[in-house]
């Protein structure tokens, strides 16, 4: 130790005394060793190495190495040695600046000051050893470790003061840090009251605070740039350690950090308020969203802010509960005061990873709030009654009303779409309501029912633009949104056309029966019997084609109605089990999706819808054609009653709007072939549809109904030949040749071996 002090003093001195150059001393020392060992190679090696060393600090370093060689031989110096004093504990401490003696107690007191962030004689404000202080290496090592704790304290103190403007959770974290530092100060106070405290005992007592402050320092470093729920997640994750002290400390800090978060959750779930001035809550609001879209767009989850100890399912329930409270107050305009969520701490007293009672509290409050909202919509605002009204009127479930409305609107909707007016149709609608059982609906429901006209396109008639309307207001708009009402309009258009076709077929049958009775009642002579035969042949073909069309329309209509009834029953069951508004909306959307699928309006059913629409248009064309044929027959019959047969033919030829029965039969044949071909294409499209696993709509059932005896499947070849024959007839009429096709066109058909030859012959 004396050699160390002398060497250190020599390196720190400024040339006091006379000291021989270290090179000469080392050379003399090595020469002496060489004489003892009989060689001087050490001298030569030293001189070679010294010639390479040109640094200015080489001389004092060589002097130090020479003095550390051991022994006192070869030292030529005149330096007075410092006075050393043995102090308690075996520590040698002295000051080189003024030879002032420093006791261990002084070092301990200065270290305690440094641990509190106060500068002292031996240590500056940055917790570094004063260069003028000389310490032994063991003392210096202990002081360095203890001063590391002082530096941790300085950083934590600085971080704890930077809380303002960083968020409520960050402020709570800083408050928890200050509370932990209070415990640290209590330890220092106890140490300062101890007498005879040595450096070793001081270090031993600071080991526990050192561990805690190390953990807090790591926590502060990890929290930089993190705020909100992510900050609480970081604190929560820091507790998953094998160190029990770190687990307890993390639990204690987390309990403080989540207090602002717990207050936000409580305010949101009970009052519907977002007490979040710094944007730390995982529920965010969009102030630009109108009140009509409050439920769907006003509030959402910020997934990055959801703490890791709160599951996404639980976060969604918290979001849903607050939305329900706001919806009750703002849209339903009702007051709702749920029970308080509780004021106890968020975490349990057990381990940090255990499930705590937040989930049970949220579940309880969420169930009560959502149940209250569902009952409010169902009972007070009659959600089920309005859904039934949409089923009756817009989905044409009220049969007597639909029949009465079509009978009354027949003349109004047969004209051009640009010539009809809404106010004229409203009176007819009110009359149809009074003539049906729909008159027994509530006044509120009947008051919401109206008519709207779609913007007409060129060539459209009133049937194509007519729509029933149902007025929806708050809070029912959350279920019957504008998008949902557009889907109802699309379904109404398809069902209205389907009912119109069915109504037209029924009207054509009535007209046919009236003409049949008229023909059977009248007596004809021989010439009249020829006209009667032509008429009956025409009516027979009309009957065959009408039955085929009625088979198609009736089966499609039955299929669609079955889907509507099944989906409606499913909706009623789903609403009875719904526990919140989201489930109510989801059940209704599922119901409407089934309606769209049953009405061939769903995505992927475009080919089916196109085929059905084309076939329905052909049915309407047939009804128009039969109406013209029946009108011609009635006209001929009326003329025959008054004039001679020659006058009859003159009357028929003299009226441009009346068609001859032969032309009518040709048109019927062409229409029948077109209908059969399109029906076969429709059946093929049904077969080509991918298998859909739907509980409401199965297209294979419709295919089985339409072709239950494989009639159309076996008729494919004959329908191709029949279409060829009709095409030849049409071209013959067009070219002016009023003759039937040659017999060859009839003889070829039975002997053709396959469809390909028929198609080739047609080409």
Secondary structure as GFF3:
##gff-version 3
##sequence-region A 1 763
A	DSSP	alpha_helix	2	12	.	.	.	ID=ss1
A	DSSP	alpha_helix	22	37	.	.	.	ID=ss2
A	DSSP	alpha_helix	41	52	.	.	.	ID=ss3
A	DSSP	alpha_helix	58	67	.	.	.	ID=ss4
A	DSSP	beta_strand	94	95	.	.	.	ID=ss5
A	DSSP	alpha_helix	104	115	.	.	.	ID=ss6
A	DSSP	beta_strand	133	134	.	.	.	ID=ss7
A	DSSP	alpha_helix	137	161	.	.	.	ID=ss8
A	DSSP	alpha_helix	168	192	.	.	.	ID=ss9
A	DSSP	alpha_helix	199	205	.	.	.	ID=ss10
A	DSSP	alpha_helix	207	222	.	.	.	ID=ss11
A	DSSP	alpha_helix	229	238	.	.	.	ID=ss12
A	DSSP	alpha_helix	244	271	.	.	.	ID=ss13
A	DSSP	beta_strand	283	285	.	.	.	ID=ss14
A	DSSP	three_ten_helix	291	293	.	.	.	ID=ss15
A	DSSP	pi_helix	294	298	.	.	.	ID=ss16
A	DSSP	beta_strand	299	301	.	.	.	ID=ss17
A	DSSP	three_ten_helix	303	305	.	.	.	ID=ss18
A	DSSP	alpha_helix	312	326	.	.	.	ID=ss19
A	DSSP	pi_helix	327	331	.	.	.	ID=ss20
A	DSSP	alpha_helix	358	375	.	.	.	ID=ss21
A	DSSP	pi_helix	376	380	.	.	.	ID=ss22
A	DSSP	alpha_helix	383	389	.	.	.	ID=ss23
A	DSSP	pi_helix	390	394	.	.	.	ID=ss24
A	DSSP	alpha_helix	399	413	.	.	.	ID=ss25
A	DSSP	three_ten_helix	417	419	.	.	.	ID=ss26
A	DSSP	alpha_helix	422	434	.	.	.	ID=ss27
A	DSSP	three_ten_helix	437	440	.	.	.	ID=ss28
A	DSSP	alpha_helix	443	448	.	.	.	ID=ss29
A	DSSP	beta_strand	449	453	.	.	.	ID=ss30
A	DSSP	alpha_helix	462	465	.	.	.	ID=ss31
A	DSSP	beta_strand	466	470	.	.	.	ID=ss32
A	DSSP	three_ten_helix	476	478	.	.	.	ID=ss33
A	DSSP	alpha_helix	482	521	.	.	.	ID=ss34
A	DSSP	alpha_helix	526	577	.	.	.	ID=ss35
A	DSSP	alpha_helix	581	598	.	.	.	ID=ss36
A	DSSP	alpha_helix	606	642	.	.	.	ID=ss37
A	DSSP	alpha_helix	645	654	.	.	.	ID=ss38
A	DSSP	alpha_helix	661	688	.	.	.	ID=ss39
A	DSSP	alpha_helix	699	706	.	.	.	ID=ss40
A	DSSP	alpha_helix	711	714	.	.	.	ID=ss41
A	DSSP	alpha_helix	716	734	.	.	.	ID=ss42
A	DSSP	alpha_helix	744	751	.	.	.	ID=ss43
A	DSSP	alpha_helix	755	762	.	.	.	ID=ss44
###
